[in-house]
């Protein structure tokens, strides 16, 4: 059994660790509320631009934007993988990266090449370690992501799709369900499917200024960027929720460890006292 001094040092160390995890839990809780507000605030815009894009795609059938055209054969797939920049958020990054790498292996088994756009430090580091082709990446988005910061890395993938280098683009991120549940998901980003856009409600007739092609090109580009941004804010809300839960579990576990160490300490202290009493009694008996 360890001595009383060593046990006291362990107790102090675990108590200090618990203070850190408690602080991180409270910080994550505060950030989580803000991240959820940003996520909910982005949804109306994404829904409205989706509806307009659906109407325009049906209103002008003579012009087909490249984002709407399905390729006859798929030789190369692009994957936008969204992860966090920091760790200590449970299995959040592990789950989404496992989903992405499994799908990538399936495509490669079918003879399709795969290119990756990594958003987040964890995904970028992982894709480099497994030897994936990383076409673009961005890290250090901070707690408040901005669309203008994402446009550059996303445009690399979109340009590759328009030029025919990539035949389909998928996006992988953690979908925020609630504070306790975040689901890794992978969705097809391009070509835009009719299921994604939805059916246009009613008959719409537009007057285009300056012309239909320019308006539809710009709108579908903004719509695609909004889908990526929505994935980023969903993932950030998931990250803060997962981190808060992980840090709470760590704090509770530290509390349990401290209780066990105190029990061991009291037993060691009691054994030492009993031993000293026995020595005193033995000494007194020897003198007597």
N, C-alpha and C positions, 0 to 999 in steps of 0.2 A: 504494500500500500504506500502511495506517495505521502511525503511528509506534509504537515499542515501548511508550511510556507509555500510549497509548490501548488497546493490546492487553492490557497488564497490568491496566488498569482493567476491561476487559470480562471477563477471566478471573476477577477477584475478584468481579465482580457475579454471574456465572453460578455460581460456587462458593457464594456466599451463598444464591442461589436454590435450589441443590441441597440445602443444609442444611435449608431450610424444607420442601421437598418430602419429604425423607427423614423429617423429624420428623412431618409430616402422615401419611405412609405408616404409620409405627409406631403413631401414635395411632389411625388408622383400623383397623389390624389388631387392636388391643386392643378397640376398640368393636365390631368385627365379631364377635368371639367371643361377647361378651355379648349382642349382638343376635340371634345365631343361637340362643343358649341360651333367650332369651325367646320366640323364634319356636317352637322345639320344645316349650317348656313350655306354650304356649297350644294346641297341637294336640290333646292328649288331652281337654281341656275342651270344645273345639269339636266333637270327634268324639262325645263322650258326650252333649252337649246336642242334637246333631243326631239321634242315635239315639232319645233320649227324645221329641223333637219329632215324629219320624216315627211312633213308636208312638202318641202322643196324637192325631195327625192322622188315623190310621186307626182308633183305638179309639172315637172319638166322632164318627161321620159325620153325626149330625143337626145339629151346630153347625159351621159353616164360618167360620173366622176370615178377615177381609178380606185378610190376607197370602197366603192360599191360593187366593183367588178370582181367576181370570183375567178381565180385562176384554174385552168384546166388540170394542171399538174403542179404539185408542190415539191420543189427541190430543196428549198431552204426556208427554215422557220426562224423568226425573230421572237425572242422572249424578253419582256421587260419585267425584271425581278425587283420588287420593292421590299426592302428590309430596313431595320433601324441602324443608326450609326453607333449606338451604344448597346452594351449587354445588360445583364442582370434583369432580364425581363422574362424569365422562365423559358419555356420551349417555343416561344413565339417565332424566332428566326429559324430555329431548327425545323419546325413543322413546314413553313413555307418553302424553305430551301430543299427539304426532302421531296415535297410535291413537285417542285420545279425540276430537280435533277432526275426524278423518275420519269417524268414526261419527256425530258430531253433524251434519256436513254431509249425510250420507246421510239421516238422519231429517228434517232440514229440507227436503231435496229431496222427501221423501214428504209434506210438509205438516204435519209434527209439530213442535210447539214443544219447546224443550229448556231445562231449568233445571239449574243446576250447584250442587253442594256441594263446595267446595274445601278439602281437608285438606293443608296445606303451603304455604309462602310462594311457591314457584315456580309452582305451579298456580294459586294465587289471583291473582298478578300477571299471568300469561299470560291467564287467562280475562277479566280486566278489560281487557287490551289488545285482545283480539279482540271485545270488546263482548258477551260472553255474559251471560245472566241468572244472576247468582250469588245464590242464595237464602240460603246460609249459608256460613260459612268459619271455619277455625281455623288459626292459625299458632303457631309457637314451642312445639311439643310437647316439644322436648328429646330427649335420648337414651333416656329411659325413658317411653314413652307409658302413660297410664292410661285405663282405660275410662271413668271418670267425666268425664274431660275431653272425650271424644268424644260423650257422650250428647246434649248440647245441640244440636250442629250436625246430628247424625244424626236427632234427633227432629223437627226442622223438616221434613226430607224425608219421614219416616214419617207425620207428621200430614197433610202435603199428599197423601200417597198414600191414607190412610184417608178423607179428606174428598172424594176424587175429583178434586182439582186436578191430580194427577199419576197417570198410568195404569200406569206401569212405572218401576222404578228399576234402574239398572245401576251397577256399581262397577268402576273402572279403577285398576290398581296394577301394580307390578313383582313378578312371582312369582319367588321365590328358588329357583334350580335348584342351583347350586353357586357356589363363590367366583368362578369365571371366567364364569359364565353367569347372566343375569337376563332373564326374558322378560316384556315388557309384555303384560298380558291385560285383557280386559273381560268380566265375568260379569254375568248377570242376578241381581239381589238380590231384587226383588219383581216379580211374585208369586213365592212360593217354589214351585219346580217339583218334581215327584215325583222327577226325576233328582237334584236337589240334596239333597232330604231322604232319598231312598233308600226302599226297601221295608222295612216293619217285619218283623222276624224273629219268627215264631211268633204266637200269639194272646195279646193282652194285655188284661186287664180291670182298670180303675183305679177306685179310690174317691176321688172328688174332695172336697176340703175347702178353702174353703167350697162352691164349685160349679165345674162343668166350665169354664164360660165364663171365669171369673176366672183359673183355673189356666192354660188354654190361651193366653189373651191375654198373660199375664205371661211364659210360657215362650217363645212365639214372638217376643216383643219382645226378650227376652234373647238368643235364638238369632240374631236379625238383628244385634243389636249385636255379638255375638261374631264374626260374619262380617266386619264392618267392622274390628273390632280386629285380627283375623287378617290382613286386608289391610294394615293399618298396620304391624304388626310384620314382615310379609314384606317390605314396601317398605323399612323401616329396615335390615333385614339386607342387602337388595340394595344400598342406598345406601352402607353402610360397605364392602361388598365392592368395589363399583364405584370408590369413592374410593381404596381401597387400591391397586387395580390402576392407576388413573389416575395416582396419585402415584408409583408405582413406575416407570411408563413415563416420567413427567416427570423423575425422578431419573436414569434410564438415558440419556435424551436429553441432559440437562445434562452428564452425564459424557462423552458423545460430543462435545458442543459444546466442552467444556473441552479435550479432546484435540486437536481441530481448531485451536482458538485457540492452543494451545501450539506446534503445528507451525508455524503462521503466525508466531508470535512468534520462534521459533528461526530461521526463514528470514530474518525482518527483522533480527534481531540479527547473523546471519552476514553478511548483505549490508552492514550498517553496518561490521562489522569489516573486511570485504574492501575496502570503500571507503576506510576510514582507512589501511589498509596501502598501498593504491595511491597515496593522497595523500602518504604519508611517502616512498615509493619515488620518486615523481615529484619531490618536494622535494629529496631527496638527490641525484637525478640532475642536477637543475638547478644545485645548488650545486657539484657535482663538475665 
